[in-house]
Amino acid sequence: MLEYKGYIAAVEFDDSIMALHGHVVNIRDTVTFEAKNATSVEKEFRKSVDEYLKYCKEKKLKPEKPFSGEFRLRLGTELHRKVSLRAASKGQSLNNYIKEALQDVVAE
């Protein structure tokens, strides 16, 4: 994984064209790049991010910000009820309870 200006890219080898192909994974807009070797892949990634930001500026569009820290979570009514009750029993907000649970999961 590569990171630049908060944007994160995944890179894969495409044997059909014998090149490295990458794309930004933490936004919905499509930002891709290609390189013939490992030494130029980061340069091409940075160039693609800079071109994306320049394009947005020229078109007066707001570029997508990677990982705002917020997302919608659909639990279903029964799970929502159970999690809310568990959070309340621990004296926590639903948000903090879920955040701590997720932190425990990714810390493993």
C-alpha positions as CSV (number, residue, x, y, z in Angstrom):
1,M,0.0,0.0,0.0
2,L,1.1,3.5,-0.8
3,E,0.0,6.7,0.9
4,Y,0.2,10.3,-0.3
5,K,-1.7,13.3,1.0
6,G,-4.0,11.0,2.9
7,Y,-4.9,8.9,-0.2
8,I,-4.1,5.2,-0.1
9,A,-3.4,3.1,-3.1
10,A,-3.3,-0.6,-3.7
11,V,-1.0,-1.9,-6.4
12,E,-1.2,-5.1,-8.4
13,F,0.9,-6.7,-11.1
14,D,-1.0,-7.0,-14.4
15,D,0.7,-9.8,-16.4
16,S,-1.4,-9.1,-19.5
17,I,0.4,-5.8,-20.0
18,M,3.5,-6.6,-17.9
19,A,3.0,-3.5,-15.7
20,L,2.0,-2.5,-12.2
21,H,-1.5,-1.1,-12.0
22,G,-2.8,0.8,-9.0
23,H,-5.9,2.6,-7.7
24,V,-6.8,4.8,-4.8
25,V,-8.8,2.7,-2.4
26,N,-10.1,5.1,0.2
27,I,-12.4,7.3,-2.0
28,R,-15.2,6.6,-4.3
29,D,-13.8,8.7,-7.2
30,T,-11.7,6.7,-9.7
31,V,-8.0,7.5,-9.5
32,T,-5.7,5.0,-11.2
33,F,-2.1,4.8,-12.3
34,E,0.3,2.5,-14.1
35,A,4.0,1.9,-13.9
36,K,6.4,-0.4,-15.8
37,N,8.6,-1.0,-12.7
38,A,8.6,-0.8,-8.9
39,T,10.9,2.2,-8.9
40,S,8.4,4.4,-10.7
41,V,5.1,3.2,-9.1
42,E,5.2,5.7,-6.2
43,K,6.0,8.6,-8.6
44,E,3.0,7.6,-10.8
45,F,0.7,7.3,-7.8
46,R,1.7,10.8,-6.6
47,K,1.3,12.2,-10.0
48,S,-2.2,10.7,-10.3
49,V,-3.3,12.1,-7.0
50,D,-1.9,15.6,-7.9
51,E,-3.7,15.4,-11.3
52,Y,-7.0,14.4,-9.5
53,L,-6.6,17.4,-7.1
54,K,-5.8,19.8,-10.0
55,Y,-8.7,18.5,-12.0
56,C,-11.1,19.1,-9.1
57,K,-9.7,22.6,-8.6
58,E,-10.1,23.5,-12.3
59,K,-13.6,22.2,-12.4
60,K,-14.5,23.8,-9.0
61,L,-15.3,20.4,-7.6
62,K,-14.7,19.4,-4.0
63,P,-12.2,16.5,-4.1
64,E,-13.2,13.5,-2.0
65,K,-11.5,13.5,1.4
66,P,-10.2,10.1,2.4
67,F,-11.6,8.7,5.6
68,S,-13.7,11.4,7.1
69,G,-14.1,9.4,10.3
70,E,-17.8,9.0,9.8
71,F,-19.8,6.2,8.1
72,R,-23.4,4.9,8.2
73,L,-23.9,1.5,9.8
74,R,-27.0,-0.5,9.1
75,L,-27.6,-3.0,11.9
76,G,-31.2,-4.1,11.6
77,T,-33.7,-3.3,14.4
78,E,-33.0,-6.2,16.7
79,L,-29.2,-5.8,16.7
80,H,-29.6,-2.0,17.0
81,R,-31.7,-2.6,20.1
82,K,-29.3,-5.1,21.7
83,V,-26.2,-2.9,21.1
84,S,-28.0,0.2,22.4
85,L,-29.0,-1.6,25.6
86,R,-25.5,-3.0,26.1
87,A,-24.0,0.5,25.6
88,A,-26.5,2.0,28.0
89,S,-25.8,-0.7,30.6
90,K,-22.1,0.4,30.5
91,G,-23.0,4.1,30.7
92,Q,-21.7,4.8,27.2
93,S,-23.1,6.3,24.1
94,L,-23.9,3.9,21.2
95,N,-21.1,5.6,19.2
96,N,-18.5,5.2,21.8
97,Y,-19.5,1.6,22.6
98,I,-19.2,0.6,18.9
99,K,-16.0,2.6,18.5
100,E,-14.3,0.8,21.4
101,A,-15.6,-2.6,20.1
102,L,-14.0,-1.9,16.7
103,Q,-10.8,-0.7,18.3
104,D,-10.6,-4.0,20.1
105,V,-11.1,-5.9,16.9
106,V,-8.4,-4.2,14.9
107,A,-5.9,-4.2,17.7
108,E,-5.8,-8.0,17.6
